[in-house]
Amino acid sequence: MPQAKIDFSNSSTEQLEAFLRRINAGSVAATRSLLARHDFSSIKTLADVGCGGAGVAMTITQDCAQLQATALDFPQITPITRSIVNEEGATDRVKVLTADVLNGPLPGSYDAAILRALIQVFSPEDARLAVKNIGAAINPGGKIYIIGQILDDSRQSPPMAVGFNLNFINTFDAGESYTEQEYREWLSKAGFVDIERANYMLAGEHGLMTARKPG
């Protein structure tokens, strides 16, 4: 049984807000390192899925003036997200929507989707379903970026991803650092091609999987 369980459904608004603000720094850092290596100049619509405090959406729209972002998360999260986006003066470039990636495709359609630390908190079956539902909302030719702890297929490296499994055991009922091959299978079944795992780490020692929707 997780002894430090993060249970959004039973957390107070104050606890949720403190958590989201705390992890936003990591979202900002990961997004900046992603922008340093990937060109988003042709992307006009982006989904920040499992957005938390919308750190990804706010950071990427600061750098890419042509881009409109939609930050999506569960209903208990998005009121806090809206407050943070408003506080940061980003309401003109970041829209906040409530969505459940396990209950159907995302609302809207997007040129790209970024998932930071999202898939790793789901069970394997829910992870597969989330990738499928998110993929359905990506425009032909669009891309998906999965940022998080990604294991080698040996499950013995990299060290940070291995160590994170201890954290997941103590904080979530399901979820883990999934392997590159598991991500490849989920993305392929969701219709993605050109699936790649980056040979570098983003800020915070996060791995990166990318894939393209044909079209």
C-alpha positions as CSV (number, residue, x, y, z in Angstrom):
1,M,0.0,0.0,0.0
2,P,1.4,3.4,-0.9
3,Q,2.4,5.2,2.3
4,A,2.7,8.6,0.6
5,K,-0.2,8.2,-1.8
6,I,-1.1,11.2,-4.0
7,D,-4.8,10.9,-4.2
8,F,-6.3,13.8,-6.2
9,S,-9.9,12.7,-5.5
10,N,-9.5,13.1,-1.7
11,S,-7.1,16.0,-1.6
12,S,-8.2,19.5,-0.6
13,T,-8.0,22.4,-3.0
14,E,-5.1,23.8,-1.0
15,Q,-3.1,20.6,-1.2
16,L,-3.7,20.2,-4.9
17,E,-2.7,23.8,-5.6
18,A,0.5,23.4,-3.6
19,F,1.4,20.2,-5.4
20,L,0.7,21.7,-8.9
21,R,2.7,24.8,-8.2
22,R,5.6,22.7,-6.9
23,I,5.8,20.5,-10.0
24,N,5.4,23.4,-12.4
25,A,9.0,24.3,-12.1
26,G,9.9,20.9,-13.5
27,S,7.4,21.3,-16.4
28,V,9.0,24.7,-17.3
29,A,12.5,23.3,-17.2
30,A,11.6,20.2,-19.3
31,T,9.8,22.4,-21.9
32,R,12.7,24.7,-22.3
33,S,15.1,21.9,-22.9
34,L,12.6,20.4,-25.4
35,L,12.4,23.8,-27.3
36,A,16.2,23.9,-27.4
37,R,16.2,20.6,-29.5
38,H,12.9,20.6,-31.4
39,D,11.4,23.1,-33.9
40,F,7.8,24.1,-33.1
41,S,7.6,27.0,-35.6
42,S,5.2,25.2,-37.9
43,I,2.8,24.1,-35.1
44,K,-0.3,26.3,-34.6
45,T,-2.3,24.2,-32.0
46,L,-0.9,22.2,-29.2
47,A,-2.4,20.1,-26.4
48,D,-0.7,20.1,-23.0
49,V,-2.3,16.8,-21.8
50,G,-2.3,16.1,-18.0
51,C,-1.3,19.8,-17.8
52,G,-1.3,20.2,-14.0
53,G,-0.4,23.9,-13.6
54,A,0.0,24.4,-17.4
55,G,3.8,24.9,-17.1
56,V,4.3,23.3,-20.5
57,A,1.6,25.3,-22.3
58,M,2.6,28.6,-20.8
59,T,6.3,28.1,-21.5
60,I,6.0,26.9,-25.1
61,T,3.6,29.8,-26.0
62,Q,6.0,32.3,-24.7
63,D,8.6,31.1,-27.2
64,C,6.3,30.4,-30.1
65,A,4.1,33.4,-30.8
66,Q,2.1,31.6,-33.5
67,L,1.1,28.8,-31.2
68,Q,-2.2,28.5,-29.3
69,A,-2.1,25.9,-26.5
70,T,-4.9,24.0,-24.8
71,A,-4.1,22.7,-21.3
72,L,-6.2,19.7,-20.4
73,D,-6.7,17.8,-17.1
74,F,-9.2,16.2,-14.8
75,P,-12.1,18.4,-13.4
76,Q,-10.6,18.7,-9.9
77,I,-7.4,20.1,-11.4
78,T,-8.5,22.6,-14.1
79,P,-10.0,25.3,-11.7
80,I,-6.5,25.6,-10.2
81,T,-5.0,25.5,-13.7
82,R,-7.2,28.4,-14.8
83,S,-6.2,30.4,-11.7
84,I,-2.5,29.9,-12.4
85,V,-2.8,30.7,-16.1
86,N,-4.7,33.9,-15.2
87,E,-2.2,34.8,-12.6
88,E,0.6,34.5,-15.2
89,G,-1.2,36.6,-17.7
90,A,-1.4,33.8,-20.2
91,T,-5.1,33.6,-20.9
92,D,-4.8,35.0,-24.4
93,R,-2.5,32.1,-25.5
94,V,-3.5,29.2,-23.2
95,K,-7.0,27.8,-23.0
96,V,-7.9,25.4,-20.2
97,L,-10.3,22.5,-20.8
98,T,-11.5,19.6,-18.6
99,A,-10.9,16.2,-20.2
100,D,-10.5,12.6,-19.2
101,V,-8.0,10.8,-21.5
102,L,-9.4,7.4,-20.4
103,N,-13.0,8.1,-21.4
104,G,-12.6,9.1,-25.1
105,P,-10.7,11.3,-27.5
106,L,-9.7,14.8,-26.4
107,P,-12.0,17.7,-27.2
108,G,-10.6,19.5,-30.3
109,S,-7.8,18.7,-32.7
110,Y,-4.1,19.6,-32.5
111,D,-0.9,19.8,-34.5
112,A,1.0,18.4,-31.5
113,A,0.5,17.0,-28.1
114,I,2.9,17.0,-25.2
115,L,2.5,14.6,-22.3
116,R,4.8,15.3,-19.4
117,A,4.9,12.8,-16.6
118,L,1.4,11.5,-17.5
119,I,1.6,8.0,-19.0
120,Q,3.8,6.8,-16.2
121,V,1.0,7.3,-13.6
122,F,-1.3,4.9,-15.3
123,S,-1.6,1.1,-15.3
124,P,-0.4,-0.5,-18.6
125,E,-4.0,-0.9,-19.9
126,D,-4.9,2.7,-19.1
127,A,-1.6,3.9,-20.6
128,R,-2.4,2.2,-23.9
129,L,-5.9,3.7,-23.8
130,A,-4.6,7.2,-23.1
131,V,-2.2,7.1,-26.0
132,K,-5.0,5.9,-28.3
133,N,-7.4,8.6,-27.2
134,I,-4.8,11.4,-27.4
135,G,-3.7,10.1,-30.8
136,A,-7.2,10.4,-32.1
137,A,-7.1,14.2,-31.5
138,I,-3.8,14.8,-33.3
139,N,-4.1,16.1,-36.9
140,P,-2.6,14.2,-39.8
141,G,1.1,14.9,-39.9
142,G,1.0,16.0,-36.3
143,K,3.4,14.8,-33.5
144,I,3.3,13.5,-30.0
145,Y,6.0,14.2,-27.4
146,I,6.1,12.0,-24.3
147,I,8.3,13.3,-21.6
148,G,9.0,11.1,-18.5
149,Q,10.9,8.3,-17.0
150,I,11.6,5.7,-19.8
151,L,13.3,2.4,-19.0
152,D,15.6,0.6,-21.4
153,D,14.1,-2.8,-22.4
154,S,16.4,-4.5,-19.9
155,R,14.6,-2.6,-17.1
156,Q,18.0,-2.0,-15.5
157,S,18.7,1.5,-16.8
158,P,18.8,4.5,-16.8
159,P,19.3,4.8,-13.1
160,M,16.8,7.6,-12.6
161,A,14.0,5.7,-14.3
162,V,14.8,2.6,-12.2
163,G,14.8,4.6,-9.0
164,F,11.6,6.3,-9.9
165,N,9.8,3.0,-9.7
166,L,10.3,3.1,-5.9
167,N,8.7,6.5,-5.8
168,F,5.7,5.2,-7.9
169,I,5.2,2.3,-5.6
170,N,5.0,4.7,-2.6
171,T,2.8,7.3,-4.2
172,F,0.4,5.6,-6.7
173,D,-1.8,2.6,-6.8
174,A,-0.7,2.0,-10.4
175,G,1.9,3.3,-12.7
176,E,5.6,2.8,-13.3
177,S,8.6,3.7,-15.5
178,Y,7.6,1.9,-18.7
179,T,10.1,0.6,-21.2
180,E,10.9,1.9,-24.6
181,Q,9.4,-1.1,-26.2
182,E,6.1,-0.7,-24.3
183,Y,5.9,2.9,-25.5
184,R,6.6,1.8,-29.1
185,E,3.8,-0.8,-29.0
186,W,1.2,1.7,-27.6
187,L,2.2,4.4,-30.1
188,S,2.2,1.9,-33.0
189,K,-1.2,0.5,-32.1
190,A,-2.5,4.1,-31.9
191,G,-1.5,4.6,-35.5
192,F,1.7,6.6,-35.1
193,V,4.8,6.2,-37.2
194,D,8.4,7.4,-37.1
195,I,8.6,6.4,-33.4
196,E,11.8,7.5,-31.8
197,R,13.4,7.6,-28.4
198,A,15.7,10.5,-27.9
199,N,19.4,9.6,-27.2
200,Y,19.6,12.5,-24.7
201,M,17.9,13.5,-21.5
202,L,15.7,16.6,-21.0
203,A,16.0,18.7,-17.9
204,G,15.4,16.7,-14.7
205,E,16.8,13.6,-16.4
206,H,13.5,12.9,-18.2
207,G,13.5,10.7,-21.3
208,L,11.6,11.6,-24.5
209,M,9.6,9.6,-27.0
210,T,8.3,11.2,-30.2
211,A,6.1,9.9,-33.0
212,R,4.2,11.2,-36.0
213,K,0.6,10.8,-37.1
214,P,0.6,9.8,-40.8
215,G,-0.8,12.2,-43.3
